[in-house]
Structure formats: C-alpha cells, structure tokens
Amino acid sequence: MAGRKPKYDKAMTGAEKAREYRERKKEKDEKLIYFAMDNKAVKAIDNVVDFFEFEGRAEVVWGLMQQPLKNALQVIAENEKKLKDADIQTDEDEEAIRLVKKILWDSITG
C-alpha cells in the first residue's frame, strides 16, 4: 500500500503512518500489543532472527509465545471450574486460591 496521497506535497509523517497501520489492523479485527524489553533481550531476539533468517522480530516473539500460551490455556481449562467452585469463605481461602494460581503460573513459565 502506498499510503495516502501527500498532503501539501509532503510525505506522511511517522505518526500518520502508525495511525494508518493501526486502522488497517482494526479493519482486519487484529489487535496490537506493545511492550518494552531491555537491550539484552532484543539482541537475543535479533540473534534468533538472523540465525533462522526470519523476516522480523514479531515472528520470533510469536513463535516463542505459542507453546507457553497453549500450556496456560490448558491449565485454565483443567482448573478453572475447580477454583470457581471452591468454598471460599475467608481471606485465607482467597489467599490460598491466589497461591494455587501462582504455583500453576510458575509451572507454566518455569
């Protein structure tokens, strides 16, 4: 896509390009997620991109997220009803549920 026609014979600004990109994603019903990483993590991802000759970082990040995401959804499916049906009467019961969820999360993320 060439973008909009230049206004006043000027090229699109970075902000205009970003806005147009977000609008295209919205039209496709795709969501965008932004997050920050330290330089060490970005360099590691760039090394993976270079070694495996991927087109960009998004492909690597998505690939690395897929299995843990599947694992998380499986843990939810296996435990959600049990935790919702738990007889929670006290603050200690609620804290116990939070602890169980933390343990489940730690089992997914290592």
PEZIWO-V590286 format. One record per residue. RES is the residue in three letters. PSI is psi in radians with two decimals (* if undefined). NEAR is the number of other C-alpha atoms within 10 Angstrom. Layout:
RES:PSI:NEAR
RES:PSI:NEAR
This chain:
MET:2.33:3
ALA:-0.21:4
GLY:-3.10:11
ARG:2.85:11
LYS:2.45:10
PRO:2.34:10
LYS:2.27:8
TYR:0.62:6
ASP:0.52:7
LYS:2.55:8
ALA:2.82:13
MET:2.50:15
THR:2.92:10
GLY:-0.71:9
ALA:-0.71:9
GLU:-0.73:13
LYS:-0.75:14
ALA:-0.75:12
ARG:-0.78:12
GLU:-0.72:15
TYR:-0.80:13
ARG:-0.69:15
GLU:-0.71:13
ARG:-0.74:12
LYS:-0.72:13
LYS:-0.72:12
GLU:-0.58:9
LYS:0.03:9
ASP:0.67:9
GLU:2.51:10
LYS:2.62:8
LEU:2.46:8
ILE:2.27:4
TYR:2.41:4
PHE:2.78:4
ALA:2.55:7
MET:2.64:8
ASP:2.88:7
ASN:-0.61:9
LYS:-0.77:9
ALA:-0.71:11
VAL:-0.73:13
LYS:-0.69:12
ALA:-0.77:11
ILE:-0.73:18
ASP:-0.64:17
ASN:-0.71:13
VAL:-0.75:16
VAL:-0.84:18
ASP:-0.83:13
PHE:-0.82:9
PHE:0.01:10
GLU:0.81:10
PHE:2.89:13
GLU:-0.51:10
GLY:3.14:13
ARG:-0.62:16
ALA:-0.70:12
GLU:-0.69:12
VAL:-0.85:16
VAL:-0.78:13
TRP:-0.74:11
GLY:-0.70:11
LEU:-0.42:12
MET:-0.44:11
GLN:-0.90:11
GLN:-0.81:12
PRO:-0.60:14
LEU:-0.76:14
LYS:-0.73:12
ASN:-0.75:15
ALA:-0.76:17
LEU:-0.62:12
GLN:-0.75:12
VAL:-0.72:16
ILE:-0.84:16
ALA:-0.67:11
GLU:-0.42:11
ASN:-0.26:14
GLU:-0.85:12
LYS:-0.76:10
LYS:-0.79:11
LEU:-0.62:15
LYS:-0.59:10
ASP:-0.06:8
ALA:2.53:11
ASP:1.57:10
ILE:2.00:14
GLN:-0.41:8
THR:2.96:9
ASP:-0.59:9
GLU:-0.65:10
ASP:-0.77:13
GLU:-0.71:14
GLU:-0.66:12
ALA:-0.71:13
ILE:-0.77:16
ARG:-0.68:13
LEU:-0.75:12
VAL:-0.78:14
LYS:-0.68:17
LYS:-0.74:12
ILE:-0.75:12
LEU:-0.78:16
TRP:-0.79:15
ASP:-0.57:10
SER:-0.47:12
ILE:-0.80:15
THR:-0.21:11
GLY:*:7
